[in-house]
Amino acid sequence: MVDYVKEKKLIDDYYLPSNDYYASSGYFGKEGDKMEGAVAGLLLNGLYLNYVKYKYKDNPQAKTYEIFARACELCNKYLKHYPYSIHDVIPFIVAIEPECEEDLSYVDLIWKGGYECGVCQHSNAYAGKTDGLYGYPLLIAVEPSWFTSVEVNVGNTPYTVEEPYYGATDVSDGMACCIFIEKNTRIEADFSQGDGVYMILYDLNGNPMEEILAMYYGWFGDATIEFEKDGIKVVQGSVIVKSNAGTTYKAGSKIKITPHSEFVLSVENETASLYVMNGSVGVDNGVSYEEVNKNKKAVVTGESIDVSSYKDNELKDIWNNFGDAMATLGIEKEEGKGGGGKQPGFEIVAIAVAIATIIWLKKRNR
């Protein structure tokens, strides 16, 4: 393909990868056609022969490509590009088909075909059962950035999700990993430039339970989030949440939040600030309980829950800086929210002005 593009002069040579692009360590020291062979090996052996053929009896060949295509689409959704290598696509396959995690470790066809590429999954093993949140797959995806890195600790085993090296001189691509939640699961996101990090909690059928965007916002720098057996704890930082399963969220050591909605949560020094964009959120600080509805905010401490309405412009910076990322989660901006669109009463004012203008023109004509 690269040779064809060069021959037809469709793209300036400056924008094309160097001749050793596929020979770099990121591409296993193989040429482009052998990379295609590695992907074929992943599909035929890792997915089809080792997994899909036994789990899905009805047209397993089509199911194999369906799984692969969906994983590619998820990669493009969260990393803003389709997979460049099998390392890109594997976390998304594991997230939606957690039972195949072990099968993808034994892709013999790749090795037997001479494609000596290790299948690194950046993942702990699938336990085969769940207990509370333990055992569920968690996808962590870093948007394209040179500056954001995420430390993932699972059972005291560290993983780093950051900018990968693909062998080109200027590639700004994100990276992803998929882990299975167990005791002592902790995510620490370092935002040097304010980029977002997605954390998607899936059920065992590949459906998103909780969709979280950790972000740099205001005075909150890094975000630290712990996944516990009975809930998701925001230790510090700011997150935007689209809750599909109503999983309990915790803020600090005492505050518990039961969502049925989309909301923004910021935590610092045992104080939580909550903005509800859609639905409602139940807040319990151990002393009292409040239901916080759409377009309401709450400042929560261990002693009090103060609920009030919030103005549109209070979320203006979040929409301006993270609007695209929120759209990725499927959170839609209402007309007039966040400082954009028409303000309430706009139509009435416009009609009144029009009527006044007509009356003035008739008087002038007389």
N, C-alpha and C positions, 0 to 999 in steps of 0.2 A: 504494500500500500504506500509506504514511504517513497519507494522507487517510482511508483506511478505518479505520485503527486509532484515529485521533483521533475520527472520527464515532461509532464504537462505544464509545469511552472504554475501550478495552482496556488502555491504558497511560497513566499520568499524563504530561501534557505535559512535565513536567520532564525525563523520560528520553528524549524524542524530539529528534532533531536540529533545529536552527533552519532557517528557510525557505531560507537561503542555503547549506545543507549541500552540495548538489551544485554550487553555483556557485563553490565555493572552487577554488584552483589544483589541489588534489589530485584534483578531479573534472572538470578540463578546462573549467570554466565552463559545463557543460551540465546539463540537468534529468535526472531519474531515468529517464524513458523513453528519452532519448538515450543514457544510460549502457548500457541494455540493448541498444540498437542498436550501440554500440561493441563490446560483448561478442559480439554476433552477427557483426559484421564480422571480429572476430578469429577466430571459429570458421570462418566460411564462406570467407574469403579467405586469412587467414594460415595456418590449419591445413589446411583441406580443399582449396581450389583450388591453393595454392602447394606443398603438401607431401604430405598423406595420399593424395590422388588418384593421385599418381605412384608412391609407395612401396608402398602397400597396395592391391593389385588386388581383393582379396576383401572386398566390402562396405565400401568406404572411408568411407561416411557414418557407419556405426555405429562404425568405428574412430576417427573424429574425436571423437565424443562420449565414447568410452571413454578417450581420451587426456585430454580436458578433465576428465572426472569423476575420473580418477585423480590429476590434478594438484590438483584441488580438495580431495580427501581428504588428500593429502600436506600441503597448506597447513594444513588443520585439524589434522593430526597434529603438526606442528612449531610452528606459530604459534598454535594453540589457537583458531582461528576460520577460517571459510570465506572465500574471497577477497572483499574489498570493492571491488576494482578490477582491471583487467587487469594493473596493475603487480604486484599480489599473486600472480597465477596464473602469469605468464610464466616466472619462474625455475624453477618446478616442472615446467612443460612442457618447458623446455630440458634440465633434468636427466634426464628419462626419455626424451626424444626429441632428442638433441643435434644430429642432422642438420637439424632444422627451425629452428635458431637464426637463420640468415640469412633464411629465408622469413618469419619473424615480424617482420622489420624493414620489410617492404613490404606493409602492410595497406591497400591502396588503397581498399577498400570503405568503410573507416571515414572516410577523408578525403572521398571522393566523396559519401558520404551526409551530409556536413556535421558529422561528429563529429571535430573537429580535436584529436585527442589523440595526442601523440607516444608511440611504443611504446618506452619506455626499458627496456633489458634489464639494465643494470648488469652487462655481460658483455663479455669479449673474444671474438674470433671463433673459431669452431670450425675447427681446422686440417685436419680430414678424415682424420687418421691419428694413431696413438699411437707413442710411443717411451718404454719404461718407463712411468712414471706420466704423462709429458707427453702432453697431448691428451685426457685423461679429464675428464669434467665433475665439478665439486665444488660441492655445494650448501652454502651457509652460511645458517643460519636463527637469528635472535635471538628468544628467547622474549619474550612480552609484558613489557615493563619500560620505565620512563622512564630507567633509569640505565645500562644496558649498551650499549656501542657496540663495533663491530668494525671495525678497519682492515684492508682486504684489499689487498695489493700484488701485482699480477701483471705481471711483466716491467717493473717500475718504474712501472706505472700504478696510482694509488691509487683505491680505492673505499671508501666508508663505509657500513656497514650499521648502522642504528640506528632509533630510534623515528620512524615516518613521521608526517606531518601530514595528517589526513583532513578537516579543516574543522570538526570538532566540538570542543567545549571540554574534554572529558575522555575521551580514547580511549587506552587502554593496549594497543597492538597491537605485535606484533613485525614484523620485516621480513626479507626473504630476498634473496639474489642467487645466481646461478649463474655460475661462471667455469670456464674450461678451463685446466688446470694447464700451466704452461710454466716456463721458467727464471726464477728469482727470484720464486717464489710464496710469500708470507709472510702469515700470519694473526696479528693481534695483537688480543686481546680484553681490553677494559677492564671489569672487574667492580666497579662502585661499590657494588652492593648484593648481590653474590654470586649473580647469576643465571647460568644455563647458556647456552652457545652450541653449537648442533649443527653438525657438519661431516660431510656424507655424501658419500663418494666413490662414484660410480656407474660401471658399465661402459657400453659403448656400446649395450647392449640395455635399459638402464633398471633394472638390478639393483644393489642396494647392495653394494659390495665391502667398504668399511670404514665403520663408523658410530661417530662420535666425539662425546663430550660434553666440551667444555672447561668447566672450572668454577673457582670461587674456593673454595679449601679450605685450612684451617689457616693457615700463614704465607705460603702462595703467593698472590700478588696477581694480577697480570695473567698471561695465558697467551700464549705465543708459539710458534707452530707453523709449520714450513717444509715445503713439499711439494717434494721433490727427485725427480730422475729415478729413483733406485733406492730410495726409501723416504720415510717420513714422520718428520720430525725434531721432537721436542718439545724446544725450546730451554730453556723454563722453564714452570713452572706444573703443573697437574694435569689429567689427562684420564681419562675412562672410555671404554673401547674395546670394541666388539663387532666382532671381525674375522671376516669371512666369506670373505676371499680369501687370508689369510695374508701380507698385505703387510708388508714389513720396517719396523719402527719403530726410530728412533734416539734415544738420550738423550745429550745433550752431544756431544762430538766423537769418542768411542771406542766407546760402548756400542751394540750392535745387538740387537734383540729380534725374534724370529720367532714370531708368535702363531698359535695354533690355538684361540682361546678368547675369553673375556671377562675383562678385567683392568682394574685401576686403576694408573695410572703417574703419579708425581710426580717432577719434575726441578728441582734447584736446585744451582748451582755444581758441575756435572759429577758430581753424585751422584744416582742414581735409586733410588726406592722403588717396588717392584712388588708388587701383591697379585693373585693369580690366583683368580678366582671360579668359573670353569668351564674345562675343558679343560687345556691346558698351554702353556707359553711357553719357547722356547729363548733363553737369554741368553749373549751373547758380548761380552767386554770387551777382546778382543785378546790377553789373557793366558791365560784359561781359558774353558771353556764349561760351563754348567749347564742342566739341564732343570728348570723350576719347574712343579710340578703344582698341581692344584686344592687350595684351602685352604692354600697355601703362600705365603710372602712372600720377597722378596729385597731386600737392600740392596746396590746395585752401584756400584762406583767403577772407575776405570781400572786398579786393582791387584787388586781382590778382588770375589768374589761370595759373599755370606753368605745362605744359604737356611735358613729355619726355618718352623715352623707359626705361624699367626696366630690370635689369639683373636677370637671373634665380635664383641666390642665394639670392636675396632679399626676396623671399618667402620661402626659404629653411626651416627656423625655423617653419613657419606656417604649412608647409606640414609635417614636422617631428613630431610636437606636436599635430596637429589636423587633420592629414590625414584621420584617421578612421572616425572622425566626419564629415569631408567634404564628404567622400564616402557615409555616411548615408544620406546626403542631395542630393546625386547623382552628386556631382561635381567630375569629373574625372581628374586625373593628366596626363598631356601630357608627352610623352617620352622626356626626356631632361630637363623638368622644375623642379624647386626647388632643383637643385643640383644633380638630379638623372638621369639615362639614358645616352644615347650617346649625345655628344655635336654636333652642326652643323658642317658638313664637316668631320665627323668621317669616313664615308665610303670612301671618296676621299683619305684621308690620308692613310687608310688601304690598298687601291688598289695601291697607289704610293709606299708604303713600299714593298708590294708583288712584284711589277714589278722590283724595284731596287734589291731585293734579288735574283730574277731569273737571271737578267743580271750579277750580281756578281758571281753567281754559274757557269754560262756558261763561263765567263772569266777565272775563276779558273780552270775549267776542261780543257780548251784549254792550 
